[in-house]
Amino acid sequence: MFGHEKDTSFVERELQYVAALLILRKMRTEGIIDAANASRAAVALAEYFGVVRRPI
């Protein structure tokens, strides 16, 4: 794997993670999930995507 491919995959993971957080935030604001479950889901998403956790 070349250096730029490694950077691209990192950026793709970050974008996917951010998109998942946006969906999670929407679910939270619409009352689909509560704050505790949203927090657990955010931690799980960060672990799944292997990124530094960000607030919802």
N, CA, C and O atoms as CSV, one atom per row, in Angstrom:
chain,resi,resn,atom,element,x,y,z
A,1,MET,N,N,0.843,-1.175,0.000
A,1,MET,CA,C,0.000,0.000,0.000
A,1,MET,C,C,0.893,1.244,0.000
A,1,MET,O,O,1.872,1.326,0.742
A,2,PHE,N,N,0.543,2.173,-0.819
A,2,PHE,CA,C,1.296,3.420,-0.900
A,2,PHE,C,C,0.822,4.385,0.169
A,2,PHE,O,O,-0.260,4.222,0.733
A,3,GLY,N,N,1.637,5.389,0.442
A,3,GLY,CA,C,1.309,6.363,1.472
A,3,GLY,C,C,-0.011,7.079,1.227
A,3,GLY,O,O,-0.795,7.266,2.157
A,4,HIS,N,N,-0.264,7.480,-0.012
A,4,HIS,CA,C,-1.503,8.211,-0.302
A,4,HIS,C,C,-2.723,7.310,-0.165
A,4,HIS,O,O,-3.802,7.794,0.178
A,5,GLU,N,N,-2.581,6.006,-0.424
A,5,GLU,CA,C,-3.702,5.080,-0.247
A,5,GLU,C,C,-4.044,4.943,1.228
A,5,GLU,O,O,-5.214,4.840,1.595
A,6,LYS,N,N,-3.030,4.944,2.058
A,6,LYS,CA,C,-3.240,4.869,3.497
A,6,LYS,C,C,-3.966,6.123,3.974
A,6,LYS,O,O,-4.885,6.035,4.788
A,7,ASP,N,N,-3.563,7.285,3.475
A,7,ASP,CA,C,-4.214,8.540,3.831
A,7,ASP,C,C,-5.660,8.559,3.357
A,7,ASP,O,O,-6.542,9.034,4.072
A,8,THR,N,N,-5.909,8.046,2.160
A,8,THR,CA,C,-7.255,8.023,1.600
A,8,THR,C,C,-8.167,7.143,2.439
A,8,THR,O,O,-9.300,7.530,2.724
A,9,SER,N,N,-7.700,5.977,2.836
A,9,SER,CA,C,-8.540,5.095,3.633
A,9,SER,C,C,-8.837,5.722,4.996
A,9,SER,O,O,-9.929,5.551,5.537
A,10,PHE,N,N,-7.867,6.442,5.544
A,10,PHE,CA,C,-8.091,7.150,6.809
A,10,PHE,C,C,-9.173,8.201,6.645
A,10,PHE,O,O,-10.074,8.307,7.477
A,11,VAL,N,N,-9.086,8.971,5.582
A,11,VAL,CA,C,-10.082,10.016,5.320
A,11,VAL,C,C,-11.453,9.398,5.084
A,11,VAL,O,O,-12.456,9.923,5.565
A,12,GLU,N,N,-11.510,8.297,4.354
A,12,GLU,CA,C,-12.784,7.621,4.119
A,12,GLU,C,C,-13.410,7.158,5.426
A,12,GLU,O,O,-14.612,7.327,5.630
A,13,ARG,N,N,-12.608,6.574,6.313
A,13,ARG,CA,C,-13.122,6.140,7.622
A,13,ARG,C,C,-13.637,7.325,8.426
A,13,ARG,O,O,-14.695,7.249,9.050
A,14,GLU,N,N,-12.888,8.410,8.409
A,14,GLU,CA,C,-13.317,9.609,9.135
A,14,GLU,C,C,-14.646,10.124,8.598
A,14,GLU,O,O,-15.533,10.481,9.373
A,15,LEU,N,N,-14.789,10.166,7.279
A,15,LEU,CA,C,-16.038,10.641,6.680
A,15,LEU,C,C,-17.207,9.718,7.002
A,15,LEU,O,O,-18.311,10.186,7.282
A,16,GLN,N,N,-16.972,8.430,6.964
A,16,GLN,CA,C,-18.018,7.476,7.315
A,16,GLN,C,C,-18.417,7.633,8.776
A,16,GLN,O,O,-19.598,7.556,9.115
A,17,TYR,N,N,-17.442,7.852,9.629
A,17,TYR,CA,C,-17.700,8.053,11.058
A,17,TYR,C,C,-18.530,9.317,11.283
A,17,TYR,O,O,-19.496,9.302,12.046
A,18,VAL,N,N,-18.157,10.393,10.627
A,18,VAL,CA,C,-18.901,11.648,10.765
A,18,VAL,C,C,-20.331,11.474,10.261
A,18,VAL,O,O,-21.271,11.968,10.883
A,19,ALA,N,N,-20.501,10.777,9.141
A,19,ALA,CA,C,-21.845,10.531,8.615
A,19,ALA,C,C,-22.668,9.719,9.612
A,19,ALA,O,O,-23.845,10.008,9.826
A,20,ALA,N,N,-22.064,8.719,10.211
A,20,ALA,CA,C,-22.766,7.905,11.209
A,20,ALA,C,C,-23.139,8.747,12.422
A,20,ALA,O,O,-24.226,8.580,12.976
A,21,LEU,N,N,-22.261,9.645,12.840
A,21,LEU,CA,C,-22.581,10.537,13.969
A,21,LEU,C,C,-23.729,11.475,13.635
A,21,LEU,O,O,-24.565,11.764,14.491
A,22,LEU,N,N,-23.776,11.947,12.411
A,22,LEU,CA,C,-24.880,12.821,12.007
A,22,LEU,C,C,-26.215,12.079,12.055
A,22,LEU,O,O,-27.228,12.633,12.481
A,23,ILE,N,N,-26.202,10.843,11.621
A,23,ILE,CA,C,-27.419,10.025,11.698
A,23,ILE,C,C,-27.798,9.806,13.159
A,23,ILE,O,O,-28.969,9.906,13.526
A,24,LEU,N,N,-26.809,9.509,13.981
A,24,LEU,CA,C,-27.049,9.298,15.407
A,24,LEU,C,C,-27.609,10.561,16.057
A,24,LEU,O,O,-28.528,10.490,16.874
A,25,ARG,N,N,-27.059,11.703,15.696
A,25,ARG,CA,C,-27.548,12.967,16.249
A,25,ARG,C,C,-29.006,13.210,15.850
A,25,ARG,O,O,-29.819,13.642,16.667
A,26,LYS,N,N,-29.322,12.927,14.586
A,26,LYS,CA,C,-30.693,13.101,14.119
A,26,LYS,C,C,-31.639,12.182,14.886
A,26,LYS,O,O,-32.728,12.594,15.287
A,27,MET,N,N,-31.222,10.947,15.085
A,27,MET,CA,C,-32.044,10.006,15.853
A,27,MET,C,C,-32.259,10.514,17.275
A,27,MET,O,O,-33.347,10.369,17.833
A,28,ARG,N,N,-31.233,11.101,17.850
A,28,ARG,CA,C,-31.330,11.646,19.216
A,28,ARG,C,C,-32.275,12.842,19.254
A,28,ARG,O,O,-33.120,12.921,20.145
A,29,THR,N,N,-32.154,13.764,18.323
A,29,THR,CA,C,-33.001,14.959,18.341
A,29,THR,C,C,-34.449,14.637,18.020
A,29,THR,O,O,-35.353,15.360,18.440
A,30,GLU,N,N,-34.680,13.556,17.278
A,30,GLU,CA,C,-36.047,13.150,16.959
A,30,GLU,C,C,-36.649,12.250,18.034
A,30,GLU,O,O,-37.800,11.827,17.922
A,31,GLY,N,N,-35.874,11.961,19.071
A,31,GLY,CA,C,-36.379,11.162,20.173
A,31,GLY,C,C,-36.445,9.674,19.895
A,31,GLY,O,O,-37.121,8.936,20.612
A,32,ILE,N,N,-35.750,9.226,18.863
A,32,ILE,CA,C,-35.753,7.804,18.523
A,32,ILE,C,C,-34.937,7.018,19.551
A,32,ILE,O,O,-35.301,5.901,19.920
A,33,ILE,N,N,-33.830,7.612,20.011
A,33,ILE,CA,C,-33.016,6.997,21.060
A,33,ILE,C,C,-32.779,8.016,22.155
A,33,ILE,O,O,-32.863,9.220,21.913
A,34,ASP,N,N,-32.485,7.547,23.353
A,34,ASP,CA,C,-32.228,8.456,24.463
A,34,ASP,C,C,-30.740,8.802,24.540
A,34,ASP,O,O,-29.926,8.254,23.797
A,35,ALA,N,N,-30.403,9.708,25.436
A,35,ALA,CA,C,-29.028,10.203,25.536
A,35,ALA,C,C,-28.046,9.102,25.923
A,35,ALA,O,O,-26.938,9.041,25.390
A,36,ALA,N,N,-28.449,8.232,26.847
A,36,ALA,CA,C,-27.545,7.171,27.291
A,36,ALA,C,C,-27.209,6.223,26.138
A,36,ALA,O,O,-26.048,5.863,25.944
A,37,ASN,N,N,-28.216,5.826,25.384
A,37,ASN,CA,C,-27.964,4.927,24.252
A,37,ASN,C,C,-27.209,5.630,23.136
A,37,ASN,O,O,-26.403,5.000,22.451
A,38,ALA,N,N,-27.450,6.920,22.938
A,38,ALA,CA,C,-26.709,7.673,21.931
A,38,ALA,C,C,-25.234,7.729,22.292
A,38,ALA,O,O,-24.368,7.609,21.424
A,39,SER,N,N,-24.951,7.910,23.575
A,39,SER,CA,C,-23.566,7.945,24.029
A,39,SER,C,C,-22.891,6.595,23.819
A,39,SER,O,O,-21.757,6.532,23.344
A,40,ARG,N,N,-23.581,5.524,24.171
A,40,ARG,CA,C,-23.030,4.176,23.956
A,40,ARG,C,C,-22.787,3.918,22.467
A,40,ARG,O,O,-21.768,3.345,22.083
A,41,ALA,N,N,-23.724,4.342,21.652
A,41,ALA,CA,C,-23.587,4.142,20.209
A,41,ALA,C,C,-22.404,4.940,19.661
A,41,ALA,O,O,-21.684,4.457,18.787
A,42,ALA,N,N,-22.201,6.147,20.162
A,42,ALA,CA,C,-21.079,6.973,19.700
A,42,ALA,C,C,-19.749,6.312,20.033
A,42,ALA,O,O,-18.825,6.329,19.220
A,43,VAL,N,N,-19.645,5.732,21.221
A,43,VAL,CA,C,-18.421,5.024,21.606
A,43,VAL,C,C,-18.208,3.815,20.698
A,43,VAL,O,O,-17.096,3.571,20.230
A,44,ALA,N,N,-19.277,3.062,20.453
A,44,ALA,CA,C,-19.180,1.888,19.595
A,44,ALA,C,C,-18.774,2.267,18.172
A,44,ALA,O,O,-17.983,1.565,17.542
A,45,LEU,N,N,-19.310,3.366,17.670
A,45,LEU,CA,C,-18.954,3.818,16.324
A,45,LEU,C,C,-17.476,4.196,16.247
A,45,LEU,O,O,-16.794,3.857,15.280
A,46,ALA,N,N,-16.987,4.894,17.261
A,46,ALA,CA,C,-15.570,5.274,17.270
A,46,ALA,C,C,-14.686,4.035,17.280
A,46,ALA,O,O,-13.673,3.986,16.581
A,47,GLU,N,N,-15.061,3.040,18.065
A,47,GLU,CA,C,-14.285,1.806,18.101
A,47,GLU,C,C,-14.362,1.074,16.765
A,47,GLU,O,O,-13.356,0.560,16.275
A,48,TYR,N,N,-15.545,1.027,16.186
A,48,TYR,CA,C,-15.729,0.334,14.908
A,48,TYR,C,C,-14.894,0.972,13.802
A,48,TYR,O,O,-14.228,0.272,13.039
A,49,PHE,N,N,-14.931,2.303,13.718
A,49,PHE,CA,C,-14.207,2.997,12.659
A,49,PHE,C,C,-12.747,3.248,13.010
A,49,PHE,O,O,-11.969,3.672,12.154
A,50,GLY,N,N,-12.368,2.991,14.251
A,50,GLY,CA,C,-10.975,3.165,14.668
A,50,GLY,C,C,-10.512,4.605,14.618
A,50,GLY,O,O,-9.402,4.899,14.173
A,51,VAL,N,N,-11.371,5.499,15.077
A,51,VAL,CA,C,-11.054,6.920,15.060
A,51,VAL,C,C,-11.121,7.489,16.473
A,51,VAL,O,O,-11.616,6.837,17.392
A,52,VAL,N,N,-10.627,8.693,16.633
A,52,VAL,CA,C,-10.707,9.394,17.905
A,52,VAL,C,C,-12.156,9.844,18.079
A,52,VAL,O,O,-12.745,10.432,17.172
A,53,ARG,N,N,-12.719,9.565,19.242
A,53,ARG,CA,C,-14.135,9.865,19.484
A,53,ARG,C,C,-14.379,11.366,19.482
A,53,ARG,O,O,-13.580,12.149,19.996
A,54,ARG,N,N,-15.504,11.742,18.889
A,54,ARG,CA,C,-15.938,13.139,18.849
A,54,ARG,C,C,-17.310,13.225,19.503
A,54,ARG,O,O,-18.055,12.245,19.515
A,55,PRO,N,N,-17.646,14.381,20.043
A,55,PRO,CA,C,-18.990,14.515,20.632
A,55,PRO,C,C,-20.069,14.483,19.553
A,55,PRO,O,O,-19.821,14.822,18.396
A,56,ILE,N,N,-21.265,14.071,19.953
A,56,ILE,CA,C,-22.380,13.986,19.021
A,56,ILE,C,C,-22.858,15.392,18.693
A,56,ILE,O,O,-23.799,15.559,17.917
